[in-house]
Amino acid sequence: MQSVAGDAVDALYDNISGGVSEEIKAERRAELGLDKPFLVQYANWLKGLVQGDMGISYLSGKAVFPTFMSKLPATLLLMVSSISLTVTVSIPLGVLAAVRQNRILDYVVRGLTFAGNSLPGFFTSLLLIYFFSLKLRLLPVMGGTISLKSIILPTLTLAIAMSSKYIRQVRVTVLEELQKDYVTGARARGVRESVIMYANVLKTAMLTIITLLALSIGSLLGGTAIIETIFMWDGVGKLAVDSILMRDYPMIQAYVIWMALIYVAVNLVTDLLYHFLDPRIRRAHSA
């Protein structure tokens, strides 16, 4: 960000009609500490961070931490809705595609997931806006406020991309498990298919699902910048985009810290869940 031409003062004042004199810009840079060398600015920010002060936003003039936290509920709501829809759709379709391998249902599911994987998120969002907002006029084009109608399109956009990956992974995992010896032995003993599937196969497949969930939750908690910006969803991702465009360094640094903490926390929880779900890992640790 420091190497890019211009700074927060230029971003703030260049849009003002008539422009602002260089003297006023120099005074503003001195107020914000932008006239100091980069390493000095970083040292001052790091000193404040250790003391619990993340600085003041150049854009709003408000404290960074409460401003950042005020955007989290919208991002959390979008994450919960998209993850819930993804899991609800992916596990049944992935299992059905595996059980009915090389049949019509399997071909249809694989074709749809291939299309879902191929379409970039921004294109999917534009297609959904075109059909549901412009043509059918069922849903608003942009969010603006947090409501049931405004969250449907961004949730669908995220769920389509994630479900396409989840379904394919669940299908492959279930197929691998169904070919193992313990499944053959259970069938020979007369164990019902539903018991084999839900008590054994799906439990093993959960490890794959948890891995995918960990990656998805980490990225969603960081805010899906493109989707939030397209739908004007006032979350962390849109805040990051606005901060980058306006060279709001303190807010950008807060976002980077948040992303680092989220990925560390999500990976820690994932490792703990692996230990709980997979007896092989527990035996390896006990040995």
ZADO-1210 file (C-alpha; in nm, 4 decimals, padded with zeros to 6 digits):
<atoms>
<atom x="00.0000" y="00.0000" z="00.0000" code="MET" pos="1"/>
<atom x="00.2847" y="00.2379" z="00.0783" code="GLN" pos="2"/>
<atom x="00.4413" y="00.1737" z="-00.2623" code="SER" pos="3"/>
<atom x="00.1228" y="00.2715" z="-00.4495" code="VAL" pos="4"/>
<atom x="00.1110" y="00.6262" z="-00.5809" code="ALA" pos="5"/>
<atom x="-00.0836" y="00.8625" z="-00.3569" code="GLY" pos="6"/>
<atom x="-00.1980" y="00.8244" z="00.0027" code="ASP" pos="7"/>
<atom x="-00.5062" y="00.8654" z="00.2193" code="ALA" pos="8"/>
<atom x="-00.4937" y="01.2446" z="00.1968" code="VAL" pos="9"/>
<atom x="-00.4932" y="01.2352" z="-00.1831" code="ASP" pos="10"/>
<atom x="-00.7832" y="00.9878" z="-00.1794" code="ALA" pos="11"/>
<atom x="-00.9795" y="01.2122" z="00.0603" code="LEU" pos="12"/>
<atom x="-00.9285" y="01.5446" z="-00.1140" code="TYR" pos="13"/>
<atom x="-00.8905" y="01.4640" z="-00.4827" code="ASP" pos="14"/>
<atom x="-01.2628" y="01.4038" z="-00.5214" code="ASN" pos="15"/>
<atom x="-01.3500" y="01.7482" z="-00.3878" code="ILE" pos="16"/>
<atom x="-01.4606" y="01.9834" z="-00.6641" code="SER" pos="17"/>
<atom x="-01.2086" y="02.2590" z="-00.7193" code="GLY" pos="18"/>
<atom x="-00.9328" y="02.0624" z="-00.5488" code="GLY" pos="19"/>
<atom x="-00.7387" y="02.1441" z="-00.2329" code="VAL" pos="20"/>
<atom x="-00.4077" y="02.3233" z="-00.2048" code="SER" pos="21"/>
<atom x="-00.0897" y="02.1297" z="-00.1327" code="GLU" pos="22"/>
<atom x="-00.0470" y="02.3270" z="00.1921" code="GLU" pos="23"/>
<atom x="-00.3752" y="02.1929" z="00.3274" code="ILE" pos="24"/>
<atom x="-00.2783" y="01.8417" z="00.2213" code="LYS" pos="25"/>
<atom x="00.0598" y="01.8782" z="00.3943" code="ALA" pos="26"/>
<atom x="-00.1099" y="01.9888" z="00.7174" code="GLU" pos="27"/>
<atom x="-00.3466" y="01.6925" z="00.7018" code="ARG" pos="28"/>
<atom x="-00.0570" y="01.4513" z="00.6427" code="ARG" pos="29"/>
<atom x="00.1185" y="01.5915" z="00.9488" code="ALA" pos="30"/>
<atom x="-00.1988" y="01.5434" z="01.1568" code="GLU" pos="31"/>
<atom x="-00.2276" y="01.1799" z="01.0471" code="LEU" pos="32"/>
<atom x="00.1462" y="01.1126" z="01.0767" code="GLY" pos="33"/>
<atom x="00.1760" y="01.0340" z="00.7057" code="LEU" pos="34"/>
<atom x="00.4692" y="01.2741" z="00.6696" code="ASP" pos="35"/>
<atom x="00.6905" y="01.0364" z="00.8663" code="LYS" pos="36"/>
<atom x="00.8932" y="00.7487" z="00.7151" code="PRO" pos="37"/>
<atom x="00.7140" y="00.4194" z="00.6611" code="PHE" pos="38"/>
<atom x="00.9012" y="00.2327" z="00.9355" code="LEU" pos="39"/>
<atom x="00.8267" y="00.5082" z="01.1868" code="VAL" pos="40"/>
<atom x="00.4566" y="00.4916" z="01.0981" code="GLN" pos="41"/>
<atom x="00.4605" y="00.1148" z="01.1415" code="TYR" pos="42"/>
<atom x="00.6453" y="00.1367" z="01.4754" code="ALA" pos="43"/>
<atom x="00.3936" y="00.3894" z="01.6069" code="ASN" pos="44"/>
<atom x="00.1028" y="00.1704" z="01.4953" code="TRP" pos="45"/>
<atom x="00.2602" y="-00.1389" z="01.6513" code="LEU" pos="46"/>
<atom x="00.3156" y="00.0472" z="01.9787" code="LYS" pos="47"/>
<atom x="-00.0503" y="00.1464" z="01.9858" code="GLY" pos="48"/>
<atom x="-00.1587" y="-00.2084" z="01.9008" code="LEU" pos="49"/>
<atom x="00.0321" y="-00.3503" z="02.1977" code="VAL" pos="50"/>
<atom x="-00.1496" y="-00.0993" z="02.4171" code="GLN" pos="51"/>
<atom x="-00.4865" y="-00.2009" z="02.2719" code="GLY" pos="52"/>
<atom x="-00.5219" y="00.0978" z="02.0391" code="ASP" pos="53"/>
<atom x="-00.5682" y="00.0109" z="01.6707" code="MET" pos="54"/>
<atom x="-00.5701" y="00.3734" z="01.5667" code="GLY" pos="55"/>
<atom x="-00.8172" y="00.6085" z="01.4022" code="ILE" pos="56"/>
<atom x="-00.9709" y="00.5542" z="01.0607" code="SER" pos="57"/>
<atom x="-00.8512" y="00.8106" z="00.8062" code="TYR" pos="58"/>
<atom x="-01.1836" y="00.7846" z="00.6267" code="LEU" pos="59"/>
<atom x="-01.4360" y="00.8227" z="00.9092" code="SER" pos="60"/>
<atom x="-01.2229" y="00.9754" z="01.1839" code="GLY" pos="61"/>
<atom x="-01.3570" y="00.7126" z="01.4262" code="LYS" pos="62"/>
<atom x="-01.1698" y="00.4492" z="01.6263" code="ALA" pos="63"/>
<atom x="-01.0783" y="00.1494" z="01.4106" code="VAL" pos="64"/>
<atom x="-01.1763" y="-00.1311" z="01.6505" code="PHE" pos="65"/>
<atom x="-01.5435" y="-00.0372" z="01.7119" code="PRO" pos="66"/>
<atom x="-01.5871" y="00.0517" z="01.3439" code="THR" pos="67"/>
<atom x="-01.4490" y="-00.2864" z="01.2393" code="PHE" pos="68"/>
<atom x="-01.6574" y="-00.4749" z="01.4951" code="MET" pos="69"/>
<atom x="-01.9739" y="-00.2971" z="01.3789" code="SER" pos="70"/>
<atom x="-01.9325" y="-00.4650" z="01.0378" code="LYS" pos="71"/>
<atom x="-01.8925" y="-00.8172" z="01.1761" code="LEU" pos="72"/>
<atom x="-02.2625" y="-00.8995" z="01.2393" code="PRO" pos="73"/>
<atom x="-02.3455" y="-00.8606" z="00.8688" code="ALA" pos="74"/>
<atom x="-02.0524" y="-01.0822" z="00.7683" code="THR" pos="75"/>
<atom x="-02.1393" y="-01.3420" z="01.0350" code="LEU" pos="76"/>
<atom x="-02.5006" y="-01.3519" z="00.9178" code="LEU" pos="77"/>
<atom x="-02.3935" y="-01.4026" z="00.5567" code="LEU" pos="78"/>
<atom x="-02.1469" y="-01.6732" z="00.6623" code="MET" pos="79"/>
<atom x="-02.4048" y="-01.8671" z="00.8668" code="VAL" pos="80"/>
<atom x="-02.6697" y="-01.8504" z="00.5941" code="SER" pos="81"/>
<atom x="-02.4376" y="-01.9558" z="00.3114" code="SER" pos="82"/>
<atom x="-02.2681" y="-02.2340" z="00.5112" code="ILE" pos="83"/>
<atom x="-02.6054" y="-02.3689" z="00.6297" code="SER" pos="84"/>
<atom x="-02.7443" y="-02.3781" z="00.2766" code="LEU" pos="85"/>
<atom x="-02.4241" y="-02.5321" z="00.1416" code="THR" pos="86"/>
<atom x="-02.4137" y="-02.8155" z="00.3943" code="VAL" pos="87"/>
<atom x="-02.7879" y="-02.8805" z="00.3614" code="THR" pos="88"/>
<atom x="-02.7563" y="-02.9232" z="-00.0146" code="VAL" pos="89"/>
<atom x="-02.4097" y="-03.0770" z="-00.0471" code="SER" pos="90"/>
<atom x="-02.4210" y="-03.3791" z="00.1824" code="ILE" pos="91"/>
<atom x="-02.7458" y="-03.5354" z="00.0480" code="PRO" pos="92"/>
<atom x="-02.6559" y="-03.4687" z="-00.3171" code="LEU" pos="93"/>
<atom x="-02.2986" y="-03.5906" z="-00.2717" code="GLY" pos="94"/>
<atom x="-02.4187" y="-03.9135" z="-00.1097" code="VAL" pos="95"/>
<atom x="-02.6911" y="-03.9695" z="-00.3716" code="LEU" pos="96"/>
<atom x="-02.4453" y="-03.9137" z="-00.6560" code="ALA" pos="97"/>
<atom x="-02.2072" y="-04.1680" z="-00.5026" code="ALA" pos="98"/>
<atom x="-02.4772" y="-04.4288" z="-00.4330" code="VAL" pos="99"/>
<atom x="-02.6151" y="-04.3916" z="-00.7868" code="ARG" pos="100"/>
<atom x="-02.2762" y="-04.3750" z="-00.9565" code="GLN" pos="101"/>
<atom x="-02.2851" y="-04.3531" z="-01.3385" code="ASN" pos="102"/>
<atom x="-02.6621" y="-04.3167" z="-01.3474" code="ARG" pos="103"/>
<atom x="-02.8710" y="-04.0234" z="-01.4665" code="ILE" pos="104"/>
<atom x="-02.8801" y="-03.8526" z="-01.1259" code="LEU" pos="105"/>
<atom x="-02.5035" y="-03.8812" z="-01.0933" code="ASP" pos="106"/>
<atom x="-02.4474" y="-03.7322" z="-01.4385" code="TYR" pos="107"/>
<atom x="-02.6867" y="-03.4437" z="-01.3673" code="VAL" pos="108"/>
<atom x="-02.5237" y="-03.3633" z="-01.0327" code="VAL" pos="109"/>
<atom x="-02.1734" y="-03.3810" z="-01.1794" code="ARG" pos="110"/>
<atom x="-02.2755" y="-03.1550" z="-01.4679" code="GLY" pos="111"/>
<atom x="-02.4271" y="-02.8950" z="-01.2373" code="LEU" pos="112"/>
<atom x="-02.1277" y="-02.8964" z="-01.0033" code="THR" pos="113"/>
<atom x="-01.8924" y="-02.8604" z="-01.2999" code="PHE" pos="114"/>
<atom x="-02.0868" y="-02.5532" z="-01.4113" code="ALA" pos="115"/>
<atom x="-02.0908" y="-02.4152" z="-01.0572" code="GLY" pos="116"/>
<atom x="-01.7149" y="-02.4566" z="-01.0265" code="ASN" pos="117"/>
<atom x="-01.6533" y="-02.2961" z="-01.3642" code="SER" pos="118"/>
<atom x="-01.8553" y="-01.9776" z="-01.3095" code="LEU" pos="119"/>
<atom x="-01.6712" y="-01.7000" z="-01.1230" code="PRO" pos="120"/>
<atom x="-01.8563" y="-01.5533" z="-00.8263" code="GLY" pos="121"/>
<atom x="-01.9100" y="-01.2094" z="-00.9772" code="PHE" pos="122"/>
<atom x="-02.0645" y="-01.3624" z="-01.2919" code="PHE" pos="123"/>
<atom x="-02.2966" y="-01.5834" z="-01.0864" code="THR" pos="124"/>
<atom x="-02.4060" y="-01.2831" z="-00.8827" code="SER" pos="125"/>
<atom x="-02.4795" y="-01.0822" z="-01.1983" code="LEU" pos="126"/>
<atom x="-02.6846" y="-01.3704" z="-01.3418" code="LEU" pos="127"/>
<atom x="-02.8890" y="-01.3951" z="-01.0217" code="LEU" pos="128"/>
<atom x="-02.9452" y="-01.0183" z="-01.0179" code="ILE" pos="129"/>
<atom x="-03.0545" y="-01.0234" z="-01.3813" code="TYR" pos="130"/>
<atom x="-03.3114" y="-01.3009" z="-01.3383" code="PHE" pos="131"/>
<atom x="-03.4440" y="-01.2520" z="-00.9840" code="PHE" pos="132"/>
<atom x="-03.4177" y="-00.8736" z="-00.9568" code="SER" pos="133"/>
<atom x="-03.4459" y="-00.7250" z="-01.3046" code="LEU" pos="134"/>
<atom x="-03.6614" y="-00.9817" z="-01.4835" code="LYS" pos="135"/>
<atom x="-03.8783" y="-01.1386" z="-01.2129" code="LEU" pos="136"/>
<atom x="-03.8556" y="-00.8414" z="-00.9698" code="ARG" pos="137"/>
<atom x="-03.8711" y="-01.0746" z="-00.6721" code="LEU" pos="138"/>
<atom x="-03.5613" y="-00.9574" z="-00.4835" code="LEU" pos="139"/>
<atom x="-03.3751" y="-00.6288" z="-00.4400" code="PRO" pos="140"/>
<atom x="-03.0702" y="-00.5657" z="-00.6562" code="VAL" pos="141"/>
<atom x="-02.8609" y="-00.4469" z="-00.3625" code="MET" pos="142"/>
<atom x="-02.8754" y="-00.5045" z="00.0090" code="GLY" pos="143"/>
<atom x="-02.8365" y="-00.1648" z="00.1719" code="GLY" pos="144"/>
<atom x="-03.0072" y="-00.2926" z="00.4866" code="THR" pos="145"/>
<atom x="-02.9914" y="-00.6335" z="00.6524" code="ILE" pos="146"/>
<atom x="-03.3170" y="-00.8132" z="00.5777" code="SER" pos="147"/>
<atom x="-03.4419" y="-01.1527" z="00.4648" code="LEU" pos="148"/>
<atom x="-03.4866" y="-01.0458" z="00.1023" code="LYS" pos="149"/>
<atom x="-03.1520" y="-00.8681" z="00.0795" code="SER" pos="150"/>
<atom x="-02.9533" y="-01.1681" z="00.2059" code="ILE" pos="151"/>
<atom x="-03.1005" y="-01.4236" z="-00.0376" code="ILE" pos="152"/>
<atom x="-02.8974" y="-01.3353" z="-00.3485" code="LEU" pos="153"/>
<atom x="-02.5533" y="-01.3069" z="-00.1811" code="PRO" pos="154"/>
<atom x="-02.6245" y="-01.6302" z="00.0064" code="THR" pos="155"/>
<atom x="-02.7175" y="-01.8094" z="-00.3162" code="LEU" pos="156"/>
<atom x="-02.4081" y="-01.6751" z="-00.4910" code="THR" pos="157"/>
<atom x="-02.1760" y="-01.8065" z="-00.2212" code="LEU" pos="158"/>
<atom x="-02.3653" y="-02.1335" z="-00.1752" code="ALA" pos="159"/>
<atom x="-02.3544" y="-02.2187" z="-00.5470" code="ILE" pos="160"/>
<atom x="-01.9760" y="-02.1939" z="-00.5569" code="ALA" pos="161"/>
<atom x="-01.9189" y="-02.3764" z="-00.2276" code="MET" pos="162"/>
<atom x="-02.1786" y="-02.6486" z="-00.2912" code="SER" pos="163"/>
<atom x="-02.0195" y="-02.7314" z="-00.6245" code="SER" pos="164"/>
<atom x="-01.6916" y="-02.8090" z="-00.4480" code="LYS" pos="165"/>
<atom x="-01.8496" y="-02.9800" z="-00.1484" code="TYR" pos="166"/>
<atom x="-02.0716" y="-03.2141" z="-00.3528" code="ILE" pos="167"/>
<atom x="-01.7815" y="-03.3376" z="-00.5631" code="ARG" pos="168"/>
<atom x="-01.5628" y="-03.3968" z="-00.2568" code="GLN" pos="169"/>
<atom x="-01.8382" y="-03.5746" z="-00.0649" code="VAL" pos="170"/>
<atom x="-01.9115" y="-03.7937" z="-00.3674" code="ARG" pos="171"/>
<atom x="-01.5460" y="-03.8952" z="-00.4081" code="VAL" pos="172"/>
<atom x="-01.5037" y="-03.9637" z="-00.0349" code="THR" pos="173"/>
<atom x="-01.8200" y="-04.1743" z="-00.0132" code="VAL" pos="174"/>
<atom x="-01.7204" y="-04.3746" z="-00.3225" code="LEU" pos="175"/>
<atom x="-01.3801" y="-04.4489" z="-00.1695" code="GLU" pos="176"/>
<atom x="-01.5377" y="-04.5631" z="00.1567" code="GLU" pos="177"/>
<atom x="-01.7964" y="-04.7833" z="-00.0154" code="LEU" pos="178"/>
<atom x="-01.5165" y="-04.9788" z="-00.1822" code="GLN" pos="179"/>
<atom x="-01.3362" y="-05.0612" z="00.1426" code="LYS" pos="180"/>
<atom x="-01.3320" y="-05.4034" z="00.3067" code="ASP" pos="181"/>
<atom x="-01.5287" y="-05.3075" z="00.6164" code="TYR" pos="182"/>
<atom x="-01.8270" y="-05.2070" z="00.4001" code="VAL" pos="183"/>
<atom x="-01.8099" y="-05.5384" z="00.2122" code="THR" pos="184"/>
<atom x="-01.7940" y="-05.7240" z="00.5434" code="GLY" pos="185"/>
<atom x="-02.0895" y="-05.5328" z="00.6866" code="ALA" pos="186"/>
<atom x="-02.2987" y="-05.6107" z="00.3802" code="ARG" pos="187"/>
<atom x="-02.2039" y="-05.9785" z="00.4049" code="ALA" pos="188"/>
<atom x="-02.3266" y="-05.9805" z="00.7652" code="ARG" pos="189"/>
<atom x="-02.6613" y="-05.8415" z="00.6530" code="GLY" pos="190"/>
<atom x="-02.6194" y="-05.4920" z="00.7959" code="VAL" pos="191"/>
<atom x="-02.8644" y="-05.2487" z="00.6384" code="ARG" pos="192"/>
<atom x="-02.7311" y="-05.0015" z="00.3807" code="GLU" pos="193"/>
<atom x="-02.8687" y="-04.7069" z="00.5784" code="SER" pos="194"/>
<atom x="-02.6770" y="-04.8186" z="00.8881" code="VAL" pos="195"/>
<atom x="-02.3555" y="-04.8631" z="00.6903" code="ILE" pos="196"/>
<atom x="-02.3978" y="-04.5229" z="00.5295" code="MET" pos="197"/>
<atom x="-02.4885" y="-04.3144" z="00.8338" code="TYR" pos="198"/>
<atom x="-02.2944" y="-04.4965" z="01.1054" code="ALA" pos="199"/>
<atom x="-01.9712" y="-04.5598" z="00.9164" code="ASN" pos="200"/>
<atom x="-01.9302" y="-04.4018" z="00.5750" code="VAL" pos="201"/>
<atom x="-02.0630" y="-04.0554" z="00.6569" code="LEU" pos="202"/>
<atom x="-01.8662" y="-04.0414" z="00.9811" code="LYS" pos="203"/>
<atom x="-01.5467" y="-04.0903" z="00.7843" code="THR" pos="204"/>
<atom x="-01.6608" y="-03.8439" z="00.5194" code="ALA" pos="205"/>
<atom x="-01.7064" y="-03.5822" z="00.7919" code="MET" pos="206"/>
<atom x="-01.3296" y="-03.5326" z="00.7993" code="LEU" pos="207"/>
<atom x="-01.3401" y="-03.4120" z="00.4400" code="THR" pos="208"/>
<atom x="-01.6401" y="-03.1907" z="00.5120" code="ILE" pos="209"/>
<atom x="-01.4703" y="-03.0375" z="00.8158" code="ILE" pos="210"/>
<atom x="-01.1629" y="-02.9549" z="00.6095" code="THR" pos="211"/>
<atom x="-01.3773" y="-02.7799" z="00.3494" code="LEU" pos="212"/>
<atom x="-01.5760" y="-02.6003" z="00.6192" code="LEU" pos="213"/>
<atom x="-01.2568" y="-02.4735" z="00.7810" code="ALA" pos="214"/>
<atom x="-01.1399" y="-02.3191" z="00.4549" code="LEU" pos="215"/>
<atom x="-01.4833" y="-02.1732" z="00.3804" code="SER" pos="216"/>
<atom x="-01.5397" y="-02.0290" z="00.7263" code="ILE" pos="217"/>
<atom x="-01.1989" y="-01.8648" z="00.7242" code="GLY" pos="218"/>
<atom x="-01.2592" y="-01.6939" z="00.3922" code="SER" pos="219"/>
<atom x="-01.6211" y="-01.6015" z="00.4749" code="LEU" pos="220"/>
<atom x="-01.5310" y="-01.4489" z="00.8108" code="LEU" pos="221"/>
<atom x="-01.2755" y="-01.2403" z="00.6289" code="GLY" pos="222"/>
<atom x="-01.5588" y="-01.1146" z="00.4158" code="GLY" pos="223"/>
<atom x="-01.6142" y="-01.2031" z="00.0531" code="THR" pos="224"/>
<atom x="-01.5040" y="-00.8686" z="-00.0840" code="ALA" pos="225"/>
<atom x="-01.6385" y="-00.9033" z="-00.4392" code="ILE" pos="226"/>
<atom x="-01.9793" y="-01.0397" z="-00.3401" code="ILE" pos="227"/>
<atom x="-02.0301" y="-00.7920" z="-00.0561" code="GLU" pos="228"/>
<atom x="-01.9336" y="-00.5049" z="-00.2846" code="THR" pos="229"/>
<atom x="-02.1638" y="-00.6136" z="-00.5701" code="ILE" pos="230"/>
<atom x="-02.4626" y="-00.6503" z="-00.3375" code="PHE" pos="231"/>
<atom x="-02.3643" y="-00.3507" z="-00.1204" code="MET" pos="232"/>
<atom x="-02.3655" y="-00.5825" z="00.1804" code="TRP" pos="233"/>
<atom x="-02.2205" y="-00.3764" z="00.4650" code="ASP" pos="234"/>
<atom x="-01.9778" y="-00.6347" z="00.6005" code="GLY" pos="235"/>
<atom x="-01.6070" y="-00.6791" z="00.6623" code="VAL" pos="236"/>
<atom x="-01.5271" y="-00.7532" z="00.2972" code="GLY" pos="237"/>
<atom x="-01.6857" y="-00.4326" z="00.1696" code="LYS" pos="238"/>
<atom x="-01.5117" y="-00.2407" z="00.4468" code="LEU" pos="239"/>
<atom x="-01.1773" y="-00.3833" z="00.3308" code="ALA" pos="240"/>
<atom x="-01.2434" y="-00.2818" z="-00.0309" code="VAL" pos="241"/>
<atom x="-01.3467" y="00.0706" z="00.0703" code="ASP" pos="242"/>
<atom x="-01.0397" y="00.1014" z="00.2945" code="SER" pos="243"/>
<atom x="-00.8048" y="-00.0095" z="00.0177" code="ILE" pos="244"/>
<atom x="-00.9569" y="00.2346" z="-00.2312" code="LEU" pos="245"/>
<atom x="-00.9270" y="00.5200" z="00.0202" code="MET" pos="246"/>
<atom x="-00.5782" y="00.4163" z="00.1461" code="ARG" pos="247"/>
<atom x="-00.7143" y="00.3821" z="00.5003" code="ASP" pos="248"/>
<atom x="-00.4020" y="00.2129" z="00.6411" code="TYR" pos="249"/>
<atom x="-00.5195" y="00.1599" z="01.0034" code="PRO" pos="250"/>
<atom x="-00.8382" y="-00.0129" z="00.8858" code="MET" pos="251"/>
<atom x="-00.6461" y="-00.2276" z="00.6372" code="ILE" pos="252"/>
<atom x="-00.4027" y="-00.3340" z="00.9097" code="GLN" pos="253"/>
<atom x="-00.6945" y="-00.4247" z="01.1365" code="ALA" pos="254"/>
<atom x="-00.8356" y="-00.6392" z="00.8567" code="TYR" pos="255"/>
<atom x="-00.5024" y="-00.8189" z="00.8090" code="VAL" pos="256"/>
<atom x="-00.4811" y="-00.8937" z="01.1827" code="ILE" pos="257"/>
<atom x="-00.8388" y="-01.0224" z="01.1812" code="TRP" pos="258"/>
<atom x="-00.7671" y="-01.2572" z="00.8893" code="MET" pos="259"/>
<atom x="-00.4564" y="-01.3931" z="01.0600" code="ALA" pos="260"/>
<atom x="-00.6409" y="-01.4580" z="01.3871" code="LEU" pos="261"/>
<atom x="-00.9352" y="-01.6203" z="01.2091" code="ILE" pos="262"/>
<atom x="-00.7225" y="-01.8677" z="01.0147" code="TYR" pos="263"/>
<atom x="-00.5193" y="-01.9614" z="01.3231" code="VAL" pos="264"/>
<atom x="-00.8368" y="-02.0142" z="01.5276" code="ALA" pos="265"/>
<atom x="-01.0169" y="-02.2096" z="01.2534" code="VAL" pos="266"/>
<atom x="-00.7187" y="-02.4387" z="01.1960" code="ASN" pos="267"/>
<atom x="-00.6864" y="-02.5018" z="01.5699" code="LEU" pos="268"/>
<atom x="-01.0544" y="-02.5969" z="01.5992" code="VAL" pos="269"/>
<atom x="-01.0225" y="-02.8177" z="01.2904" code="THR" pos="270"/>
<atom x="-00.7270" y="-03.0079" z="01.4387" code="ASP" pos="271"/>
<atom x="-00.9206" y="-03.0619" z="01.7612" code="LEU" pos="272"/>
<atom x="-01.2199" y="-03.1949" z="01.5684" code="LEU" pos="273"/>
<atom x="-00.9922" y="-03.4319" z="01.3737" code="TYR" pos="274"/>
<atom x="-00.8668" y="-03.5700" z="01.7044" code="HIS" pos="275"/>
<atom x="-01.2235" y="-03.6201" z="01.8258" code="PHE" pos="276"/>
<atom x="-01.3643" y="-03.7795" z="01.5086" code="LEU" pos="277"/>
<atom x="-01.0751" y="-03.9947" z="01.3876" code="ASP" pos="278"/>
<atom x="-00.9681" y="-04.2745" z="01.6259" code="PRO" pos="279"/>
<atom x="-00.6517" y="-04.3294" z="01.4207" code="ARG" pos="280"/>
<atom x="-00.5255" y="-03.9842" z="01.5199" code="ILE" pos="281"/>
<atom x="-00.6061" y="-04.0521" z="01.8871" code="ARG" pos="282"/>
<atom x="-00.4165" y="-04.3802" z="01.8762" code="ARG" pos="283"/>
<atom x="-00.1171" y="-04.2120" z="01.7093" code="ALA" pos="284"/>
<atom x="-00.1059" y="-03.9486" z="01.9827" code="HIS" pos="285"/>
<atom x="-00.1458" y="-04.2006" z="02.2646" code="SER" pos="286"/>
<atom x="00.1337" y="-04.4152" z="02.1174" code="ALA" pos="287"/>
</atoms>
